[in-house]
Amino acid sequence: MITDTMKKHNYSAGPCILPQEVFEKSAEAILDYNNSGLSILEISHRSKEFIAIMEEARALALDLLGLTGKGYQALFLSGGASLEFLMVPYNLMKVDGKAAYLDSGTWASNAITEAKAFGETVVVASSKSDNYTHIPKDFVIPAEADYFHCTSNNTIFGTQMKSFPKTNIPVVCDMSSDIFSRVIDFTQFDLIYAGAQKNMGPAGTTLVIVKEEILGKTGRAIPAILDYQKHIKAESMYNTPPVFPVYASLLTMQWLKEKGGVAAIEIENNAKAELLYTEIDRNPYFKGTVAKEDRSSMNATFLLENEAHTPIFDTLWKEAGISGITGHRSVGGYRASMYNALPIESVQVLVDVMQDFESKVSGMKF
């Protein structure tokens, strides 16, 4: 049994924090799913029990995004968002066609690399030269492109798209690190994909939301396992699905629905982000790393003004039971990931640590 005294303040970027009740219900299901005498880890993916789980998960994903009855299908696939970098051009880029991509971070760059293997890939704008510290703006999307691809939230660098360009071509968005976190008109996207391990569940499954009418138009042969239409026809069970990650994702979506859905959680997320960013801006010993207008409400990235103070700050946050705030290995510094399940009380603990650090350092001589 997990107790409050054992629980850390989990700022990990992913796999990340999940609601406590999801852990508890998952633990029960691992021992005995729904009084079946079988663990959720061993039930057949063809059993009526799991078919019901998959059906509810697919329906609830569409419901939470406001896409029910609007021509979209929800799929739970394997391979993470990285496999979607490949599946998107396979399913949407025509033979001798081209695609348009926005380069706003590491994962966007990786998606671009995969697309280049399929045809002409136009990078409409990039913030790489500025170390991805802002979201590119005022770019032009080629009207003749087969689709436009963007990444809504950049986990490593801590930037987030606050609006999305208008275009008449299909829009694809990697929402791996901010899915279900804020209210957006999701009908402006034709395909959304998101690895579960940020805001939805444990690693092992990827949510894909796709508008059926955009499929089947490439003129290319698609391997069956990479064909969205095949997965739709098989009701997301073309191959053995990741049973437990889908189940845990369903529990998380049920938790979110009970809280009031995306609109309710957005209010909480905004409050958490405001609390932390206000302290980063106020405290003279810290500085944010990205343009303020592009700051992510999911991943706050910041640095110490003086790296010599690192051992002091690191000792304080570790003593406070904080986990997972070190920055990505490619950029360093600190990154506080504030996904849906992170309570504002945990953010307050970090703010208190930052203020305690300020008090200690200001009284020291170097």
Protein Blocks (a to p, Z undefined) as FASTA:
>chain_A
ZZfklpccdfbfbdcdddfklmmmmmmmmmogghlopafklgcfkbmklmmmmmmmmmmm
mmmnopghnlpacdddehijmlmmmmmmmmmmcghiacddddfbfklmmmmmmmmmnocc
ddfbdcklnoopaccehiacdfkbmbdcddfbafknopacfbdcddfbdcdddfklmghk
bccdfklpcbdcddfklmnmcchiacddddfklgoilopacdfklmmklmmmnnopabac
dfklmmmmmmmmmmmmmnnpjmlmmmmmmmmmmmmmmmmmmpmkbccfbdfklccfkbcc
dddfblklmmmmmmmmmmnopghkaccfklgpadddddfklcfklmmmmmmmmmmmmmmm
mmpcZZ
